[in-house]
Amino acid sequence: MRAMATLRLPMLTERWPGVLTAITIALAATFVSEHQGGPQLLYALFFGMAFNFAANGEKIHCGIEFASRQILRFGVALLGARITAEQLAGLGAESIAMVAGGVVLTILFGALVGRLLGRPGTEGILTGGAVAICGASAALAISAVLPKNEANQRFTLFTVVGVTALSTVAMIIYPTLVKMLGLDANAAAVFLGGTIHDVAQVVAAGYLISPEVGDAAVFVKLFRVAMLLPVVAVVSVLFRDGGPAGQKPPVLPGFLVGFAVLVLVNSLGLIPKEVTQAASSLSRWCLVVAISALGVKTSFQQLAAVGWRPVAMLTANTVFLAVLILGGLLLLR
């Protein structure tokens, strides 16, 4: 026992300076977001990048690595506490089939677009998954099971920036489109919840139309978030052989197991509402801290070096998903 305690103490001592750095950046990003408006995750990324000069410092390097990986995975696992099987079943068979089909087809379309543009398969799946599921959170979750290298890390951060920007644009444009097309409340909720990337933007767009649309759109969005589990599990299996020799990750990573367990426990009604809300807030905080750490590890020059192709990939995926869901709704009229 003494030996274990002796080992843990140096680990904590090495990690805390970097973790506290990421937390401080996350607090600054949250303060600006709450007082000036704008996406919290995007602020966290840019503020973190401003401290890239300290990325390789002996005191914070270990903690930054820990925050960008372990805290990220813990935050993704906590997303499961927001979802119940009852919520998902209440959407109806047609809506579930349409949204699930949209997720799968958008990821496949993303892989196809990436291939046409001559990009690695990991990038096509990452952009397709980010657009199809839940924006920046999905990008971070999928990247957690992809092969670890600097190129993938840079592309993940670029995807976070791009998908957050596109989600904000969608939040502004899509409610106007709903009114122009005369969609009823149910169709409007399926369209907004089934196409806008980030949960916060879905809430804003839905309640901009009506409380009824806002509530239903959030349920549709939560179904897309639930799709994170099977998608990341499949990606984990597909790229399991892509890591360093002798270091294959498990078929089902621990954070996905945690995600599934929380969905199950929450579905059984064993988690009080207050705990669910606390877990949701903690999940968001973990993701903000993780993206702050990822920002510290990345410079503006590295991000700019990614080029125009990721922008084209994200935009094409966003348009594809919107047209797909909207076309399905119009056909069901």
C-alpha positions in Angstrom: 0.0 0.0 0.0 2.8 2.4 0.9 4.5 1.6 -2.4 1.3 2.4 -4.3 0.9 5.7 -2.5 4.5 6.6 -3.2 3.9 5.9 -6.9 0.7 7.9 -7.1 2.0 11.0 -5.4 4.6 11.9 -8.0 2.0 11.2 -10.7 -0.3 13.7 -9.1 2.5 16.2 -8.6 3.5 15.9 -12.3 -0.1 16.2 -13.6 -1.7 18.9 -11.6 0.2 22.0 -13.0 -0.9 21.1 -16.5 -4.4 20.1 -15.5 -4.8 23.4 -13.5 -3.5 25.3 -16.6 -6.2 23.7 -18.7 -8.9 24.4 -16.1 -7.8 28.0 -15.9 -8.1 28.4 -19.6 -11.5 26.7 -19.5 -12.7 29.1 -16.8 -11.6 32.1 -18.9 -13.4 30.7 -22.0 -16.5 30.1 -20.0 -16.5 33.7 -18.6 -16.1 35.2 -22.0 -18.8 33.0 -23.5 -21.3 33.8 -20.7 -20.7 37.5 -20.7 -20.0 38.2 -24.4 -21.8 35.3 -26.1 -20.3 32.9 -28.5 -19.3 29.2 -28.5 -17.6 28.1 -25.3 -15.6 25.3 -26.9 -14.3 27.6 -29.6 -13.1 30.1 -27.1 -11.4 27.3 -25.1 -9.6 26.1 -28.2 -8.3 29.6 -29.2 -7.3 30.6 -25.7 -5.5 27.3 -25.3 -3.6 27.9 -28.6 -2.4 31.2 -27.3 -0.4 29.3 -24.7 1.1 26.9 -27.2 4.6 28.4 -26.3 4.3 26.5 -23.0 3.2 23.2 -24.4 6.5 21.4 -24.0 7.4 22.9 -20.6 8.5 20.2 -18.1 6.0 21.4 -15.5 2.8 21.3 -17.5 3.4 18.8 -20.3 2.3 15.7 -18.4 -0.9 17.3 -17.1 -1.8 18.7 -20.5 -1.5 15.2 -22.0 -3.6 13.8 -19.2 -6.3 16.5 -19.7 -6.5 16.1 -23.5 -6.9 12.3 -23.2 -8.3 11.0 -19.9 -10.4 14.0 -18.9 -11.8 14.0 -22.5 -12.8 10.3 -22.3 -14.4 10.8 -18.9 -16.5 13.7 -20.2 -17.7 11.6 -23.2 -18.7 8.8 -20.9 -20.8 11.2 -18.8 -22.8 12.1 -21.9 -24.7 8.9 -21.3 -26.4 10.3 -18.2 -28.4 12.6 -20.4 -30.1 9.9 -22.3 -32.9 7.4 -21.5 -34.4 4.6 -23.7 -37.9 6.1 -22.9 -36.9 9.4 -24.5 -35.7 7.7 -27.6 -38.7 5.5 -28.0 -41.0 8.5 -27.7 -39.6 9.9 -31.0 -41.6 7.4 -33.1 -40.4 4.8 -35.6 -40.3 7.1 -38.6 -38.3 9.8 -36.9 -35.9 7.3 -35.4 -35.4 5.6 -38.8 -34.9 8.9 -40.5 -32.4 10.3 -38.0 -30.5 7.0 -37.7 -30.3 6.8 -41.5 -29.1 10.3 -41.7 -26.3 9.6 -39.2 -25.1 6.5 -41.0 -25.3 8.0 -44.5 -23.6 11.2 -43.5 -20.6 9.3 -42.1 -20.4 7.2 -45.3 -20.7 10.3 -47.4 -18.0 12.0 -45.3 -15.7 9.0 -46.0 -16.5 9.3 -49.7 -15.8 13.0 -49.9 -12.6 12.6 -48.0 -11.5 9.9 -50.5 -12.4 12.1 -53.5 -10.3 14.9 -52.1 -7.4 12.6 -51.4 -7.6 12.7 -47.7 -6.9 9.8 -45.2 -9.8 7.7 -44.2 -9.6 8.8 -40.6 -10.4 12.4 -41.7 -13.4 11.5 -43.7 -14.9 9.5 -40.9 -14.0 12.2 -38.3 -15.7 15.0 -40.3 -18.7 12.8 -41.2 -19.1 11.7 -37.6 -18.8 15.2 -36.2 -21.5 16.5 -38.5 -23.7 13.5 -38.2 -23.8 13.1 -34.4 -23.1 16.0 -32.1 -20.5 18.4 -33.5 -17.4 19.0 -31.4 -18.2 16.4 -28.8 -18.4 13.7 -31.4 -15.2 14.9 -33.1 -13.4 14.6 -29.7 -14.9 11.2 -29.0 -14.1 9.7 -32.4 -10.6 11.1 -32.3 -10.0 9.4 -29.0 -10.1 6.0 -30.7 -8.2 7.0 -33.9 -4.5 6.3 -34.2 -2.5 8.9 -32.2 -0.3 11.2 -34.3 0.1 15.0 -34.8 -1.7 15.1 -38.1 -4.8 13.5 -36.6 -4.7 15.9 -33.6 -4.4 19.0 -35.8 -7.2 17.7 -38.0 -9.4 17.1 -34.9 -8.9 20.7 -33.7 -9.7 22.0 -37.2 -12.8 19.9 -37.2 -13.9 21.3 -33.9 -13.5 24.9 -35.2 -15.2 24.2 -38.5 -18.2 22.2 -37.1 -18.8 24.7 -34.3 -18.8 27.6 -36.9 -21.2 25.7 -39.2 -23.4 24.8 -36.3 -23.8 28.5 -35.4 -24.6 29.3 -39.0 -27.2 26.5 -39.1 -28.7 27.8 -35.8 -29.4 31.1 -37.6 -30.5 29.9 -41.0 -32.5 26.7 -40.3 -35.4 28.3 -38.3 -36.0 30.7 -41.1 -35.9 27.8 -43.6 -38.5 25.9 -41.4 -40.9 28.9 -41.5 -40.4 29.4 -45.3 -41.3 25.7 -45.9 -44.2 25.8 -43.6 -43.1 22.7 -41.6 -45.3 21.7 -38.7 -44.0 21.5 -35.1 -43.1 17.8 -35.3 -41.3 18.1 -38.7 -39.5 21.3 -37.5 -38.3 19.5 -34.4 -37.0 16.5 -36.5 -35.3 18.8 -38.9 -33.6 21.0 -36.3 -32.7 18.2 -34.0 -31.6 15.9 -36.8 -29.3 18.3 -38.6 -27.8 21.0 -36.3 -24.5 19.8 -35.0 -24.2 21.0 -31.4 -26.8 20.5 -28.6 -26.6 24.2 -27.5 -27.4 25.4 -31.0 -30.3 22.9 -31.3 -31.8 24.4 -28.1 -31.4 27.9 -29.4 -32.9 27.2 -32.8 -35.8 25.1 -31.5 -37.0 27.6 -28.8 -36.6 30.4 -31.4 -39.7 28.8 -33.1 -41.7 27.6 -30.0 -41.2 25.8 -26.7 -42.9 22.7 -28.2 -40.4 22.6 -31.1 -37.6 23.3 -28.7 -38.4 20.4 -26.4 -39.0 17.9 -29.2 -35.8 19.0 -31.1 -33.7 18.3 -28.0 -35.1 14.7 -27.8 -34.2 14.2 -31.4 -30.8 15.6 -30.8 -30.3 13.2 -27.8 -31.0 10.3 -30.1 -28.1 11.4 -32.3 -26.0 11.7 -29.2 -26.9 8.1 -28.4 -25.6 7.1 -31.8 -22.2 8.0 -30.6 -21.9 4.7 -28.8 -22.2 2.4 -31.8 -20.4 4.7 -34.1 -17.3 5.1 -31.9 -17.3 1.4 -31.2 -17.2 0.6 -34.9 -14.5 3.1 -35.5 -12.5 1.7 -32.6 -12.7 -1.8 -34.2 -11.8 -0.5 -37.7 -8.7 1.4 -36.6 -7.7 -1.0 -33.8 -4.7 -2.1 -35.9 -3.6 1.4 -36.6 -1.7 2.1 -33.3 1.8 1.2 -32.4 2.8 -2.4 -32.5 1.9 -4.3 -29.4 -0.4 -1.5 -28.1 -3.8 -2.5 -29.5 -6.6 -0.7 -27.7 -9.5 -2.8 -26.4 -12.4 -3.6 -28.8 -14.7 -1.5 -26.7 -12.9 1.3 -24.9 -13.6 1.9 -21.3 -15.2 5.3 -21.8 -17.8 3.8 -24.2 -18.6 1.1 -21.6 -19.2 3.9 -19.1 -21.4 5.7 -21.6 -23.5 2.6 -22.2 -23.8 1.8 -18.4 -25.0 5.3 -17.7 -27.6 5.2 -20.4 -28.9 1.9 -19.0 -28.9 3.1 -15.4 -30.6 6.3 -16.4 -33.2 4.4 -18.4 -34.1 2.3 -15.3 -34.7 5.6 -13.4 -32.0 4.9 -10.9 -30.3 8.3 -11.4 -32.1 11.3 -9.8 -32.8 14.3 -12.0 -30.4 16.5 -10.0 -27.6 14.0 -10.5 -28.3 13.8 -14.2 -28.1 17.6 -14.5 -24.9 17.6 -12.5 -23.4 14.9 -14.7 -24.4 16.8 -17.8 -22.7 19.9 -16.5 -19.6 18.0 -15.5 -19.5 16.4 -18.9 -19.5 19.7 -20.6 -16.8 21.0 -18.3 -14.6 18.0 -18.9 -14.9 18.6 -22.7 -14.1 22.3 -22.3 -11.0 21.4 -20.2 -9.9 18.8 -22.7 -10.3 21.1 -25.7 -8.3 23.8 -23.7 -5.5 21.2 -23.3 -5.7 20.2 -27.0 -5.4 23.9 -27.8 -2.3 24.3 -25.8 -0.7 21.4 -27.8 -1.5 23.1 -31.1 -0.2 26.3 -32.8 -2.0 28.6 -35.2 0.5 27.7 -37.8 -0.2 24.0 -37.4 -3.9 24.6 -37.7 -3.5 26.8 -40.8 -1.4 24.1 -42.5 -4.4 21.7 -42.6 -5.6 23.6 -45.8 -8.9 24.1 -47.5 -10.0 20.5 -48.0 -11.4 20.0 -44.4 -13.6 23.1 -44.9 -14.9 21.6 -48.1 -15.5 18.2 -46.3 -17.4 19.7 -43.4 -19.5 22.0 -45.6 -20.4 19.2 -48.0 -21.4 16.9 -45.1 -23.5 19.6 -43.5 -25.4 20.3 -46.7 -25.8 16.6 -47.4 -27.3 15.9 -43.9 -29.7 18.9 -44.2 -30.9 17.9 -47.7 -31.3 14.3 -46.7 -33.4 15.0 -43.6 -35.4 17.8 -45.2 -36.1 15.6 -48.3 -37.3 12.7 -46.0 -39.7 15.1 -44.2 -41.1 16.5 -47.4 -41.7 13.0 -48.8 -43.6 12.0 -45.6 -46.0 15.0 -45.8 
